[in-house]
């Protein structure tokens, strides 16, 4: 469903971020289970091994989906957010147990991906970004992202209130192309940046969407 409304890489980013609710619930359930084994009863229902195992399956399948997606942006999104998450968790809950849990989680995830995913191929794919950044006006993935962003911003500046409408980017893309880049493949159909495409197509209405995202991120960071 998301893939029909947004670039597929954006769907991959959502999968990557979805890894973290499962991670938080997994660590929480694991801590409760250990407390119960030590005789420290807490409030609420008990944390069974079945629920812990289910969350572990979500963690593994989410991480593997990111790797198999083979998108540089999605892989970087997961890696950077995972490091941020582990640092934030340790700063909030300063304890040897938390440090051990976080370290075990990191090594288990990496070990699982080494076994189930093609991490060598993924690393090579991420390294190609440096080559593309220095490619100048050559048609690469990065330069197409830049071209798509320029077209989307030009559309918004021309139609700032209502935008160009759902699907309008692909229809009007060629009119806003940089001279010499009219026939660049992906930039003709998608802005390759979900947020800028929404801005170009929805105009002022996109700010309501941005406001919702900012409120969500604020609550998430405040919770951490």
N, C-alpha and C positions, 0 to 999 in steps of 0.2 A: 504493500500500500504506500509506504513512504517512498519507495523507489520510483513510483509514478508521479510524485509531486516534487521530488528533489533529486539532485545529482546523487548517483549511487555512493559516492564517497561520503556524502553527508549521512547516509544510512549507516555506513561503516562507523562513523564517529559516534552515532547514537548507540550502536552495539558496544563500542569501546567504553563509553561512559556508563552503560548499563552493567558493566562488570563490577562497578564499585558498590551499588546497593547490595549485590550478592556478597561481595567481600566483607562489607560491614556487618551484615547479618550473620555471615559465617563465623567471623571472629567473636561476635557477641554470643552466639549460640555455643561456640566452643568453650568460651569462658564460663558460661552458666553450667555447662555439663561438668567441667572440672570442679567448679564450686560445689555442685551437688555430690560429686564423688568424694569430696573432702568433708562433706557433712554441713556445708554452709548453705542452708536453704534460703532461697530468695522468693520474691513475689511472682505470681503468674505460673503458667504451666511449665512443666519440666522440659528440658532440652534433650530430645532423644537423638540417638545416633542416626536414625533414618532422616530426620530433618537436616542434620549436619551434612550427611552424605548427599542429600538433594541439593543443598546450596553449593557443595563442592562440585557437583556435576554442572551447575550453572556457571561456576567460575571457569572450569575447564573448557566447556563448550563456547563460552563467550570469548575467552582468550584465543582459542583455536580459530573461531570464526574471523577474528581480527587478522590473524596471520594468513589464513586462506583467502581472505579478501584481497590481499596483496596490494593494498593502497598505502603509499608512503604517509599521507596525511593521517590515516586511521592508526597506523602503527605508531607514529610519533605522538598522536593524541593519547593512546593507551599508555605508552612508556612514560611520558612526561607527567600525566595525571597520576599514575601509579606511584611515582617517586614523591609527588606532592602529597598524596594520600598517606603514604607511610610516614613521612616526616610530620604531617599534621597530627596523625594518630599518636605518634610517640610524644610529641610536645604536649598534647592534651592529657594523655594517660602515661605519665612518666613512671614506668615500672619495668622490672626485668622481664616479667611475663609478657608485657606488651611488646617489648623489643624482640623477644624470642619468637612470639607469634608472627610479628611482621617479617622477621628474617626468614622464618620457615615458609611463610606464604610466598615471598619473593622467589626463593630457591625452588619451591615446588612448581610454581607457575613456569619459571624458566626451564626447569627440568622436563616438565610435561611438553612444553613447546619444542624443546630440542628433540624429544622423542616423536611427537605427533606432527610437527610442522616443519616446513623447510626454512629454518632460520637463516641459513647461509644465503639462500636466494633472496630472502627478505632484506638482509643487511646490504646485499649488492644493490637492491632496488632503492633503498634509502640513500646509498652513496651516490646514485646517479643525479641526485638533486644538485650537488655541487657542480657537476658538469653542465647541467642545464642553466644554472644561475649565470654562468659565464658565456652562454651561447649567443648573447646579443639578440639580433632580429631573426634568428633561425627559428623555425616552427618546432618548438618543444612543448612538453607538458606545462612547464612553468610559464613560458612566454604566452601560451594560449590562455592560461589563467589570467595573466595580466591583460591580454586583449579583451577577454570576456568581461573583466572588471571595468575596463574603460568604456565598453559599449553600454554596460548596465548603468553606470553613473551618468553617461550622456543621455540615456533614455529618461532617467529620473529628473535630470535638469530640464529636459524638454517637457515632461509630463509630471510635474512634482506633486499634484494633488491626487489624481486618480490612477496614475501610472499607465502602463500600456495594456493592462488587463492580463488575465490568466492565459499563458501561452503566447503572449505578445512579444516576448523577447525573441523567440525563434522567427516570428513573422517579420519583425522590423530590424533584426540584427544587422543585415547587410547595409542598411541606411546609415548606421552609426559606426561602421567599421573604420579602422585606421587605414589610410591609403596604402595599398600594397598588401593588405592583410584581409581583403574581402572574402577570400575563399579558404581561410584557415578552418580546418575541419570542425572540431568540437565547438569553437567559439561561435559558429554560425547558429547552433541549436541551444546551447546552454551557457550561462555566464560562468559556470564552473565554480561559483561561490554562491551557495544557497541564500545567504543573507542579502547579497547584492541583487540577486535575481528577484527575490521577494520585494526588495525596494523598488526595482525597475517596474515590476508588474503591478504592485499594489499601491505605489505612491505613498502618500501620507499614512495610509492604513498600516504600513509595515512598522511604524513606530509603536503601535499597540503591541505587536508581536515582540519587538525588541524590549519593550517595557516588561512584558511577562517574563522573558528570559532573564532580564536583569534582576527582577524580583526573586525568581527561582534561585539564581546564582548567589544572591545576597543571603537568602535563607540557608542555603547549603553551606556557604563559607562561615556564616555565623554559627551554625550547628557544629561544624568542625572546630 
